[in-house]
Amino acid sequence: MTLRGVTASFDAIAMVALAMAITGGSFDDQRATIQIWGSAAAAVATALVVLTDGPASVAWVGIGYILFAATWTASPVVLLGLLALALMPIVPRPRGSLTGGLVVAALTLVVTRLALTRLF
């Protein structure tokens, strides 16, 4: 396991622990489930990409989802923004391009926001 894998795993475990602490392990509140548990799932998926040398685009979609969750409420959730920022340097880049990764993340943020804003 590389240092990047350890770091990504730590970030994912910390996010799952935070989700447990915030929600009490409950999925009753739809908004909390989408925002907090969705971010935890995205962090786990991103860590799996790093650990298995998986497709970079999957990791950047995960980062985009975390950024969406960070900005979904009226007051931004700084901790989620910091999680996304912490993951960016350790995930692979699509075709070696940081710009490509940022574009994938930005598109994910916008599409997810548009889709969920219509539902809620």
C-alpha positions in Angstrom: 0.0 0.0 0.0 1.4 3.4 -1.0 1.3 6.6 1.1 -1.4 7.9 -1.3 -3.5 4.8 -0.5 -3.0 5.2 3.2 -4.0 8.9 3.0 -7.1 8.2 0.9 -8.1 5.4 3.2 -7.7 7.6 6.2 -9.8 10.4 4.6 -12.5 7.9 3.8 -12.6 6.3 7.2 -12.7 9.8 8.8 -15.6 10.7 6.6 -17.6 7.6 7.5 -16.9 8.2 11.2 -18.1 11.8 10.8 -21.2 10.6 9.0 -21.9 8.2 11.9 -21.4 10.9 14.5 -23.6 13.4 12.7 -26.5 11.1 11.8 -26.2 8.5 14.6 -26.0 5.9 11.9 -29.5 6.8 10.7 -30.7 7.2 7.1 -34.0 8.8 8.2 -33.2 12.4 7.0 -33.1 12.4 3.2 -31.0 15.6 3.0 -28.4 14.3 5.6 -28.3 11.0 3.7 -27.6 12.7 0.4 -25.2 15.2 1.8 -23.3 13.4 4.6 -23.6 9.7 3.7 -23.2 10.5 0.0 -19.9 12.2 0.8 -18.8 9.3 2.8 -19.6 6.9 -0.1 -17.8 9.2 -2.5 -14.7 9.3 -0.3 -14.7 5.5 -0.1 -15.1 5.2 -3.8 -12.2 7.7 -4.3 -10.0 5.7 -1.9 -10.8 2.5 -3.7 -9.7 4.1 -7.0 -6.4 5.1 -5.4 -5.9 1.7 -3.8 -6.6 -0.3 -6.9 -5.2 2.1 -9.6 -8.8 2.4 -10.9 -10.1 4.9 -13.4 -9.2 8.4 -12.6 -12.6 9.8 -13.7 -14.3 7.8 -11.0 -12.2 9.5 -8.4 -12.9 12.9 -9.8 -16.6 12.3 -9.9 -16.3 11.4 -6.2 -14.5 14.7 -5.6 -17.2 16.6 -7.5 -19.9 15.0 -5.4 -18.2 16.0 -2.2 -17.9 19.5 -3.5 -21.6 19.5 -4.4 -22.4 18.3 -0.8 -20.2 21.0 0.6 -22.1 23.7 -1.3 -25.6 22.3 -1.2 -26.9 24.1 1.9 -27.2 27.8 2.4 -24.1 27.9 4.5 -21.2 25.9 3.0 -19.9 22.9 4.9 -16.2 23.8 5.2 -15.2 20.3 6.4 -16.5 18.7 3.2 -14.7 21.3 1.1 -11.5 20.5 2.9 -12.0 16.8 2.3 -12.4 17.4 -1.4 -9.3 19.6 -1.4 -7.3 17.0 0.5 -8.2 14.2 -2.0 -7.3 16.2 -5.1 -3.5 15.8 -4.9 -3.6 12.1 -4.2 -6.0 10.8 -6.8 -4.9 10.0 -10.4 -5.5 12.5 -13.1 -7.5 11.7 -16.2 -5.0 11.4 -19.0 -2.4 13.0 -16.7 -4.3 16.3 -16.7 -5.3 18.2 -13.5 -7.5 20.4 -15.6 -9.3 17.3 -16.9 -9.9 16.2 -13.3 -11.2 19.6 -12.3 -13.6 19.7 -15.3 -15.0 16.3 -14.4 -15.4 17.4 -10.7 -17.1 20.7 -11.8 -19.5 18.9 -14.2 -20.4 16.4 -11.5 -21.1 19.3 -9.0 -23.3 21.1 -11.5 -25.2 18.1 -12.8 -25.8 16.7 -9.3 -26.9 20.2 -8.0 -29.4 20.6 -10.9 -30.8 17.1 -10.5 -31.3 17.2 -6.7 -32.5 20.8 -6.7 -35.4 19.7 -8.8 -36.2 16.9 -6.4 -36.0 19.0 -3.2 
